[in-house]
Structure formats: structure tokens, C-alpha cells
Amino acid sequence: MKLSNFKFRLPDNLIAQHPTPERDQCRLMVVNRRDGSIQHCIFKDIINFFDDGDLMVFNDTKVFPARLDGNKEKTGARIEVFLLRELNAEHKLWDVLVEPARKIRIGNKLYFGEDESLVAEVIDNTTSRGRTLRFLYDGPHDEFKATLFGMGTTPLPPYITRPVTAEDAELYQTIYASKEGAVVAPAAGFHFSRELLKRLEIKGVNQGFITIHSGLGNYREIDVEDLTKHRMDAEEMVADQALVDLVNRTKDDHHRVCAIGTSVLRAISSAVSVGGHMKTYTGWTNKFIFPPYDFTVTDALVSNFHLPYSTMLMMVAAFGGYEHVMHAYEVAIEEGYRFGVYGDAMLII
């Protein structure tokens, strides 16, 4: 598979700038990966495609307000800082991206907040755009985090061109998010309302949770034609014993495991054991999935419609079959489906 295999023309007006008013009312395209047949539904109809004993696995990561506007000392130049992850809680060290990076050097101080009350010092260069910041704050860690996040905004992806609003803090989050650490939301989970989750539970469809803190590597451009030469950014994940037991019992009972989102698909594939089972895993994964790929645990996938050349599209194509998925994307464009994190959904069975 080559990068150019994932090129298609996506009209700008099909990139969703806002979610549907009700989470479970977006459109749902159902694709059968055996014959490529397509059905058009509403998302809440997903319940009709699952049975008692099946399992849906969700990513319970929680997005934090990662985008900060700051000013450089002396010059007052505006600097955008994108928080990636906390490196050391005691010393308040954070791995960040800065723009424009050329203006920021080791030793520079950056000021945040309307009163510039929060100060950070650049102590290391990590990449061409990346830096390590040490925040100069004397209070306890919880107080520091509240102050830091209070100054941040929701890290919407770059293809959402409208201003970030206060509502995005809730909308760009699943209703079951609980483990803080992501800067990219598991958008396939956006479509699950509390009512829909309850209806699935009543039907006997089990729910399990895995944690994978998705990072900006999901949006990083691939700069090689040969996909075997691309390296994904590593992301932290946890597949605990409760989830593993649930998955393995489902497989042993010959029921289906459905991954809710490509992040879950990748995390499950990073914790595969023998015989179509999973094993516990706590650590980092940089697994890059593209066609062809043999999935031994996951039987169904829910995903949004992704942009051209994206690693998420490649994972979907690996699961659903390249020809079937690319044809489904052609149909989606013809039918006016909405793309991106705030767009419509696809179920592959």
C-alpha cells in the first residue's frame, strides 16, 4: 500500500464544523466487509446490528484543554503553546509544541493569562517544534493543574476553522470520558448518548473500556509514499484485566467484539494474545495499521469518516477491506455524509 492509494477529493463543505444537535442522531453508514454492501441508517439504529452477548469496547480517555496563548518575555510576541503531556508533576515539566518555534529558545520565559500570572521557562528542545517547559508555580499540584487548564482551550483539529467555543469543552468529549490524557478525542464515541448506552445494556450488549491517550500524531502528515517507512508517534495505553477478561470471554462464547473508534482498534491490536484473545498491557504503542492486516480479536468497527491520507482512514481500510472502504467513501461523498470528528459515522460488520 502506498500513500497515494488514500487520496480522494473531499469538498470543504462536507467537513463538519459542528456536531449534530443530538449525539445519536447523526447519519450511520453500515458496510458489510464480506460483500461491500451498504445500508443508510441513523446512528441510534446501531442497536439493531448487535445481539445479547456481543461486546462494545470504548476508549475512556479524557481530552484536556491543551491549547494555550502566551507571550514571550521582553518582546511580548504572541506564542501558541500546545500541551502534549506532563513529564514530571513535582517539577511541573510539560512536553509541548510551540508556534512559531523559531522564536523560542532555551532560557526564554513565556507568560500566560490575561494578567500574565502563570510563567514558564523553556528548558529543552525536543523536536523542531517541540520544547520542554518548566512552569514556575509555587502552589500545590492540583491548584497548578486547575490554573493551567483554566487558561487552556479545547484542542479542536486544524480542519475545524471556526473559533473554539465554550460548548466545545463538552461536545469534544465522550459522555463516558474519565481518564485524562488525550489531545485528540476518540470521536467515534461522540455518537453514544446515555439513552443509547442504556438501551444497548438492556439488550445485553456488554460494554468494556480501554484507555489510549491519542496524540497529535494522528494528524501529522505522512511524508513517505511507502507506508512501511512511516513511524507513528507512540501513545500511552492501558488494557486492564477486567477488559481482557471481558474480551476473552466474549470470544470464547462466540460473540462479537466491536471497537468503538480506530484508537480502540489500534489498542486492541497492540495487546493481542494467541487464539484470538487479548492480554493485559500497560505502556506505549506506536503500532501503525494499514492494509493488508489480519485482525484476530475485533469483529466490528465504528468510526467516523476521515480525511484523505489520514492514518485513521488507513486503519479503517485495513479492517473493512481497501476496495470496500474506498467505495463506501465515494458513496458517502455522493450522499453528503459529513466528515471529521464532528461528522457522521460508519459501522463495519
N, C-alpha and C positions, 0 to 999 in steps of 0.2 A: 504494500500500500504506500502511495505517495501523498504528499501534502495536497497536490493539485487534484487528487480524487475527491476532495472535500470542498471544492469550490462550487458555489451556486449563487445566483443573483437573488438577493433579498431586498425588496423595496423598503425604503426607510419607513414608510407609513405602517409596515407590519411589525416594527419593533415596538413593543408595548411600553409606553411611558408611565402607565398607571395600571394597577391590578383591577380585576373585575370587582364590583361593589361587594359581592358575597363570595367568600373563598371557594365554595364548592359549586359555583355557578358558571365557571369558565367552560370552554369547549374541551372535549376529550376525543381524541382520535385513537381508536383501538386497532392495532395492527397485529395480525396473526403471523408469527415468524415462520410458520411452516409453509404457507402458501402466499403470503403477502397481502391477503385480503384486508380490507379497511372498512371500519364502521365509524359513523359520526355520532357522538353522544354528548351529554352534559356530564361534568365531572362527577356529580353525585351518583350517576349511574354506574360508577365503578363497582359498586357493591354487587351488581348483577354478574360480575365476572369472577367472583370468588366464592368459595364454599366453606362450610364448617370444617375447621382443622387446618385451613391454609394460614399462612403467616405473612404479615407485612412487617418489614424492618425499616425503621425510621432513624434518621440522624438527629440526635437530640442536642447538637451543638447550638450555641447561642452567639449571635453576632454582637459585637460591641461597637460603640461609636468611635470608629478608628481614624476618621479624617479630622485633622486639626489645622487651623490657620494660625500662623505665628509671625513674628517679626524678628529680623536679625539685629543683633546689638549694633550700636553706632549708626549704621546706615538706615535702619528701620525698614529694610527691604522685606516685602511680603514673602513668606516661605510656607509652602504647603507640606505638612508632615502627615504621613500615613503610618499609623501604628501597626506593626505586624505581630509582635509577640513580646511578652515580658521575659527578659533574660534572667533577672535577679530581683526578687521582691525586696530583699533587705536594703540593697543599694539603689533600688529604683532605676534599674537599667532596662532599656527597651530597644529592640531591633526595629528600625523604622526605614521608610523611604522618604526622601526629600526632593522637592522640586522648587526652584531649579537647583539641581545638585551642584553645578559648577560654582555656586556662590557660597557653599558651605564647606568649611574646613575644620579639621580637628582643633579644638580650643575655642571655637565660636560658641557664643551663647545665644539661645533663642528664647523669646518671650511670648507667652500665651495668655489669652484672656483680655477682656476689654481694659482692665487695669494693669495688664502685663504682670499679674501676681504670680504666675507659675513660670519658673525659669528652668531651662535645660541646657546642659553643656554637651557639645559633641566630643566624644572621647575616642572614636574609632571609625574607620571606613571599612564597610563590609563588602560592598559592591560598588559599581559605578554610580548608582543612585542611592545605595543603602548606607546608613550610618547607625552607630550605637549612641543613644542619648542617655545621659545620667540626669534625672530630674532632681533639682535641688529643692527638696521639701522636707521640713523638719517634723511634720506630724506623723501619726500612725499610718500604717499602710492602707487600711480601709478608707481612711479620710482622704489620703492621697488619690486612691483609685476613683473615689466619688468626685473629687475635684477634676481629675484628668478627664474622666468620661463626661462630666458635665460640660466641658468645653468642646467635646467632640461632636461630630455629626455622623449620620448613618452612611456607611461606605457603599453607596449605590454604584453599580458597574458603569464604566465610561460611556456605554452606548445609551444610557438614560441621560438625556441632555437637558432636562428641565432642572430647576433648582430643587434641592432637597428640602422637604417639609417636615414639620414635627410629626405628622402622621406616618412618615416612612419608618420611624423608630419602631412602630408596631407592625406595619404592613410588611416590612422587610425582615420578617421573623416568623418562624412556625409557632403555632399556639402551644407546642409542647417543648419549646427550647428551654434547656436548663443548664447546660454545661458551657460556660463562657469560654470563647477562644477563637471564633471564626471571624474572618473579614469578608468572606463570600458566603452568602446564605444558601442552604440546601433548598432551592426554590421549588423542587417537585413537591415538597411537603407543605408549601403555602396553601394548597388547594383543599387541605383537610380541615373541615370545621369540627367543632366539638360535637355537633349533632351527627355528622357523618361518622366520626370515630365511634360514637355510641352505637349507631346502627350497625356498624361492622362488628362491634363487640357482641351485640345481641345475636347477630347471625352466626357467631362462633369463629369469626376471623380473628386470629391472635395478633397481638402487637408486641414487637420487640424493639429494643433501642441499642444502637451502636453509636459511638462518638467518633467523628472525624472533623477536625478543625480545618475547614477549607481555606486556602490562602489565595493570594493574587496570582499564583502560578496557573490557575485556571484561565486567566485572561492574558497571560503572557503569549506574545506572538511566537509561533514556531518558525524558526528561520532556516530550516533544512528541508529539502524535498524528500529525502529518505527518512521516514518516520522512525526507523530503528536507531537513528543517531540523535533523536530528541531526548532530553532528560527532563523529567518532571521535577518540580520543586517538592521537597519532602513535606508531608503533613502529619501532624500528630493524631493518633487514633487509639481507641480503646475498644476491644471486643471482650467483654467480661464473661464470667462463667454462666451467668443467668441467660445471656443472649445465646451463647454457644449451645447450652443445653436445650433451649427452645428450638433453635435451628435444627440441631441434630435429631431431636425427637420428631419434628415435622417431616424431615427427610425419611426417617425410619418408618413413619406411618404412611408414607407415600402421598403426602400432601405437598402443596407448592409453597415455595419461598419467593416473595416479591420484594425486590429492592425499591425503596422509595427514593429515587434520585441516583445520579451517577456517582455521587460521593459514597453512598451506601454500597453500590455495585463494586466500586474500587476497594472499599474497606473489606467487604466480604471476601473478595478475590485475594486480598493480602493476608487472609487468615484461613486459607483453605487447608484442610487436612486430607486424609485418604478416604476413599469410599464415598465421596460426595458429602463429607462432613466438614465442620469448622473446628478450629482450635482457638483457645484464648490468645489474645495478642494485645500487648501494650507497648507502644513505641511509635516509630515513624514509618511512613510508607511513601515511596516515590514511584509506585507501580504505574506504568503507562500502558493503557489497554487500547488497542486498535485492531481492526480485522486482519487476519482471522484470529479468533481466540476461543478457547474451549471453556465454557462456564459449567462447573460441576455442582455448584450449590444453588445458584439463583435460577429460578424458573420463569419469572416475570419481572418487568421493569416499568416503573412510572418515571417519566422525565418530561421536562419542558422542551420546547423547540429551540434549538441552539443556533448560534450564528455560524456562518461559513468559517472553515479552517479551525474550529474550536476543538479542544481535546475532549470536551463533553460530547460533541457530535460524533467523534471517532469512537467513543465508548458505546454510544447508543447503536452505531452501525455494527460494531463488533458483536453486540448482543442480538440485535434483530436481523442481522444479515445486511451486508452493504447494499445490495440491489434493492431489497425491500424497503430499507430505511430511506435511501435517497429518492426512491419513487414516492414514498409517503411524504417526504418534504416537498416534492413537486406538487402533490395534491394539496398539501397544506397551504402553499402559496396561492394556488388557483382558488382555493376555498376561503382565503382571507383569514387563516388562523394567525394568531398573534404570537410573536417570537420573544425570547428573552425571559428574564427572571419573573417579570410581571405578566407573562403571556399565558397561552393555553398549554394543555398537557397532552402527552401521548402515553398510552398503555400498550406495552408489547407483551403478548401472551403466547 
